[in-house]
Amino acid sequence: MQTHPQAATVIAQTRQWIEQLVLGYNLCPFAHKPYQLGTIRFSVTPASKPETLLAVLKAELHALQAVSADKVETTLLIHPEALMNFHAYNDFLDDADELLYQEGLEGILQIASFHPQYQFSGTEVDDVENYTNRSPYPMLHLLREDSLEKAIAQHHDVDTIPERNIQVMQQLGVDTLKRILQGKAL
């Protein structure tokens, strides 16, 4: 499988976003352990077309399933050349979910979505809550369902996470969030 020629830079910027925003503000309380243990796989693809990205996604799903969680807990499939338009990306998510079903991985793995232009339905483009799912590059987060279920069971109040994250986004403000996504120090 080919890697992106700027993979090291893309991974470094993604790590900075994770450290500064996701972990720094505890947006995902489940991310600390795999990040500290080094069990997050960062895969950067040069795919520029949705059909190529779908083939890469298929390979990454099977690669994740084939390795034990203590080696690779989760995968970030980062695709800086494909689906830069959020609406095209959002449409692609249906294809990604269909692929999970076709490969018999539904209920075993799931896909979370992050994009630089992420926009929840019913929000305006610059509404602060969209930043909970905005990332430096378009990416698909491949998760193990059993690991997610264990993490949720150990969390005292998982239902409050989205609400809390929106409050954090509001406190930070759009300008600060944009700086974080651009990799600028605060």
C-alpha beads as a LAMMPS data file, in Angstrom:
LAMMPS data file: protein, C-alpha beads

186 atoms
185 bonds

1 atom types
1 bond types

-500.0 500.0 xlo xhi
-500.0 500.0 ylo yhi
-500.0 500.0 zlo zhi

Masses

1 110.0

Atoms # bond

1 1 1 0.000 0.000 0.000
2 1 1 1.371 3.409 -0.964
3 1 1 1.813 6.124 1.613
4 1 1 1.400 9.832 1.141
5 1 1 4.658 11.672 0.313
6 1 1 4.042 14.082 3.213
7 1 1 2.920 11.366 5.643
8 1 1 5.358 12.389 8.384
9 1 1 4.129 15.996 8.328
10 1 1 0.467 14.942 8.198
11 1 1 0.958 12.591 11.155
12 1 1 2.842 15.245 13.138
13 1 1 0.037 17.764 12.579
14 1 1 -2.573 15.157 13.483
15 1 1 -0.688 14.257 16.662
16 1 1 -0.468 17.935 17.597
17 1 1 -4.260 18.278 17.143
18 1 1 -4.852 15.169 19.263
19 1 1 -2.498 16.333 22.016
20 1 1 -3.614 19.949 22.048
21 1 1 -7.374 19.583 21.571
22 1 1 -8.638 16.009 21.869
23 1 1 -6.489 15.032 24.860
24 1 1 -5.670 18.511 26.118
25 1 1 -9.338 19.338 26.624
26 1 1 -10.396 15.733 27.254
27 1 1 -12.845 15.699 24.330
28 1 1 -12.524 11.933 24.155
29 1 1 -11.806 10.413 27.554
30 1 1 -11.239 7.062 25.830
31 1 1 -8.328 8.358 23.709
32 1 1 -5.783 8.869 26.496
33 1 1 -4.876 5.220 27.053
34 1 1 -4.307 4.134 23.423
35 1 1 -2.414 7.346 22.705
36 1 1 -0.125 6.891 25.716
37 1 1 0.398 3.213 24.906
38 1 1 1.167 3.981 21.256
39 1 1 -1.595 1.688 19.986
40 1 1 -3.100 4.189 17.555
41 1 1 -2.139 3.426 13.964
42 1 1 -1.734 6.534 11.813
43 1 1 -2.234 5.624 8.171
44 1 1 -1.894 8.398 5.584
45 1 1 -3.059 7.513 2.098
46 1 1 -2.294 9.312 -1.169
47 1 1 -5.744 8.269 -2.452
48 1 1 -7.391 11.137 -4.289
49 1 1 -10.570 9.460 -5.524
50 1 1 -13.401 8.015 -3.430
51 1 1 -13.160 4.580 -5.057
52 1 1 -9.444 4.375 -4.272
53 1 1 -10.083 5.529 -0.720
54 1 1 -12.755 2.837 -0.355
55 1 1 -10.211 0.168 -1.356
56 1 1 -7.689 1.571 1.154
57 1 1 -10.404 1.642 3.821
58 1 1 -11.195 -2.011 3.148
59 1 1 -7.535 -2.947 3.601
60 1 1 -7.249 -0.879 6.800
61 1 1 -10.404 -2.436 8.273
62 1 1 -9.041 -5.924 7.705
63 1 1 -5.587 -4.950 8.962
64 1 1 -7.115 -3.639 12.190
65 1 1 -9.202 -6.746 12.661
66 1 1 -6.201 -8.996 11.998
67 1 1 -4.026 -7.576 14.791
68 1 1 -4.623 -7.744 18.520
69 1 1 -5.889 -4.652 20.329
70 1 1 -2.812 -4.548 22.542
71 1 1 -0.754 -3.931 19.377
72 1 1 -3.187 -1.635 17.484
73 1 1 -6.260 -0.456 19.361
74 1 1 -7.566 1.896 16.711
75 1 1 -6.642 3.382 13.330
76 1 1 -6.801 6.910 11.983
77 1 1 -7.040 6.656 8.202
78 1 1 -6.038 10.139 7.093
79 1 1 -6.739 11.088 3.488
80 1 1 -5.474 14.614 2.762
81 1 1 -6.023 14.325 -1.017
82 1 1 -9.531 12.840 -1.052
83 1 1 -12.928 14.223 -0.159
84 1 1 -11.800 17.696 0.823
85 1 1 -15.366 18.899 0.244
86 1 1 -17.347 18.061 3.370
87 1 1 -20.575 17.239 1.530
88 1 1 -18.761 14.709 -0.688
89 1 1 -17.061 13.323 2.418
90 1 1 -20.379 13.055 4.233
91 1 1 -21.891 11.190 1.263
92 1 1 -18.879 8.843 1.276
93 1 1 -19.661 7.821 4.859
94 1 1 -22.657 5.853 3.546
95 1 1 -20.287 3.908 1.275
96 1 1 -17.948 3.327 4.217
97 1 1 -20.791 1.958 6.349
98 1 1 -21.933 -0.228 3.459
99 1 1 -18.378 -1.577 3.180
100 1 1 -18.450 -2.533 6.871
101 1 1 -21.651 -4.470 6.207
102 1 1 -20.376 -6.134 3.011
103 1 1 -17.162 -7.231 4.725
104 1 1 -19.050 -8.731 7.666
105 1 1 -17.480 -6.234 10.055
106 1 1 -20.643 -4.492 11.214
107 1 1 -20.827 -4.866 14.985
108 1 1 -17.088 -5.637 15.112
109 1 1 -15.661 -2.341 13.873
110 1 1 -17.165 1.085 13.407
111 1 1 -16.126 4.297 11.731
112 1 1 -16.140 7.736 13.315
113 1 1 -15.749 10.768 11.097
114 1 1 -13.569 13.872 11.296
115 1 1 -13.091 16.586 8.686
116 1 1 -11.703 20.154 8.541
117 1 1 -15.146 21.406 7.435
118 1 1 -17.267 19.100 9.611
119 1 1 -20.815 20.383 9.991
120 1 1 -23.558 18.746 11.997
121 1 1 -27.014 18.752 10.468
122 1 1 -28.997 21.809 11.508
123 1 1 -25.935 23.944 12.301
124 1 1 -24.332 26.876 10.558
125 1 1 -20.840 26.433 9.077
126 1 1 -19.040 28.307 11.864
127 1 1 -21.156 27.070 14.781
128 1 1 -18.738 26.153 17.527
129 1 1 -20.155 22.647 18.117
130 1 1 -18.920 21.582 14.675
131 1 1 -15.365 21.809 16.018
132 1 1 -15.884 18.698 18.142
133 1 1 -15.490 16.749 14.870
134 1 1 -13.158 19.057 12.966
135 1 1 -9.649 17.837 12.304
136 1 1 -6.632 19.116 10.367
137 1 1 -7.326 16.641 7.545
138 1 1 -10.241 14.462 6.453
139 1 1 -9.977 11.184 8.318
140 1 1 -11.853 8.047 9.184
141 1 1 -11.387 6.751 12.716
142 1 1 -11.645 2.964 12.783
143 1 1 -12.737 1.669 16.170
144 1 1 -13.165 -1.755 17.709
145 1 1 -16.712 -2.102 19.014
146 1 1 -15.739 -4.371 21.920
147 1 1 -13.062 -1.907 23.086
148 1 1 -15.516 0.959 22.806
149 1 1 -18.122 -0.942 24.804
150 1 1 -15.583 -1.647 27.573
151 1 1 -14.510 2.003 27.691
152 1 1 -18.113 3.197 27.825
153 1 1 -18.921 0.752 30.625
154 1 1 -16.033 2.152 32.687
155 1 1 -16.999 5.804 32.182
156 1 1 -19.176 7.284 34.904
157 1 1 -21.493 9.313 32.636
158 1 1 -20.882 8.831 28.920
159 1 1 -24.083 10.673 27.988
160 1 1 -22.641 13.981 29.186
161 1 1 -19.569 13.866 26.912
162 1 1 -21.119 15.604 23.860
163 1 1 -22.738 18.301 25.985
164 1 1 -19.508 18.905 27.891
165 1 1 -17.521 19.051 24.650
166 1 1 -19.815 21.723 23.231
167 1 1 -19.317 23.758 26.402
168 1 1 -15.541 23.421 26.013
169 1 1 -15.804 24.546 22.373
170 1 1 -17.860 27.565 23.434
171 1 1 -15.275 28.495 26.072
172 1 1 -12.412 28.207 23.583
173 1 1 -14.219 30.113 20.836
174 1 1 -14.003 29.778 17.078
175 1 1 -10.801 31.825 16.675
176 1 1 -8.854 29.648 19.128
177 1 1 -10.241 26.477 17.569
178 1 1 -9.220 27.626 14.099
179 1 1 -5.688 28.288 15.378
180 1 1 -5.497 24.791 16.851
181 1 1 -6.623 23.220 13.551
182 1 1 -4.018 25.278 11.708
183 1 1 -1.355 23.932 14.084
184 1 1 -0.600 27.299 15.599
185 1 1 0.503 27.440 19.203
186 1 1 -1.893 29.010 21.658

Bonds

1 1 1 2
2 1 2 3
3 1 3 4
4 1 4 5
5 1 5 6
6 1 6 7
7 1 7 8
8 1 8 9
9 1 9 10
10 1 10 11
11 1 11 12
12 1 12 13
13 1 13 14
14 1 14 15
15 1 15 16
16 1 16 17
17 1 17 18
18 1 18 19
19 1 19 20
20 1 20 21
21 1 21 22
22 1 22 23
23 1 23 24
24 1 24 25
25 1 25 26
26 1 26 27
27 1 27 28
28 1 28 29
29 1 29 30
30 1 30 31
31 1 31 32
32 1 32 33
33 1 33 34
34 1 34 35
35 1 35 36
36 1 36 37
37 1 37 38
38 1 38 39
39 1 39 40
40 1 40 41
41 1 41 42
42 1 42 43
43 1 43 44
44 1 44 45
45 1 45 46
46 1 46 47
47 1 47 48
48 1 48 49
49 1 49 50
50 1 50 51
51 1 51 52
52 1 52 53
53 1 53 54
54 1 54 55
55 1 55 56
56 1 56 57
57 1 57 58
58 1 58 59
59 1 59 60
60 1 60 61
61 1 61 62
62 1 62 63
63 1 63 64
64 1 64 65
65 1 65 66
66 1 66 67
67 1 67 68
68 1 68 69
69 1 69 70
70 1 70 71
71 1 71 72
72 1 72 73
73 1 73 74
74 1 74 75
75 1 75 76
76 1 76 77
77 1 77 78
78 1 78 79
79 1 79 80
80 1 80 81
81 1 81 82
82 1 82 83
83 1 83 84
84 1 84 85
85 1 85 86
86 1 86 87
87 1 87 88
88 1 88 89
89 1 89 90
90 1 90 91
91 1 91 92
92 1 92 93
93 1 93 94
94 1 94 95
95 1 95 96
96 1 96 97
97 1 97 98
98 1 98 99
99 1 99 100
100 1 100 101
101 1 101 102
102 1 102 103
103 1 103 104
104 1 104 105
105 1 105 106
106 1 106 107
107 1 107 108
108 1 108 109
109 1 109 110
110 1 110 111
111 1 111 112
112 1 112 113
113 1 113 114
114 1 114 115
115 1 115 116
116 1 116 117
117 1 117 118
118 1 118 119
119 1 119 120
120 1 120 121
121 1 121 122
122 1 122 123
123 1 123 124
124 1 124 125
125 1 125 126
126 1 126 127
127 1 127 128
128 1 128 129
129 1 129 130
130 1 130 131
131 1 131 132
132 1 132 133
133 1 133 134
134 1 134 135
135 1 135 136
136 1 136 137
137 1 137 138
138 1 138 139
139 1 139 140
140 1 140 141
141 1 141 142
142 1 142 143
143 1 143 144
144 1 144 145
145 1 145 146
146 1 146 147
147 1 147 148
148 1 148 149
149 1 149 150
150 1 150 151
151 1 151 152
152 1 152 153
153 1 153 154
154 1 154 155
155 1 155 156
156 1 156 157
157 1 157 158
158 1 158 159
159 1 159 160
160 1 160 161
161 1 161 162
162 1 162 163
163 1 163 164
164 1 164 165
165 1 165 166
166 1 166 167
167 1 167 168
168 1 168 169
169 1 169 170
170 1 170 171
171 1 171 172
172 1 172 173
173 1 173 174
174 1 174 175
175 1 175 176
176 1 176 177
177 1 177 178
178 1 178 179
179 1 179 180
180 1 180 181
181 1 181 182
182 1 182 183
183 1 183 184
184 1 184 185
185 1 185 186
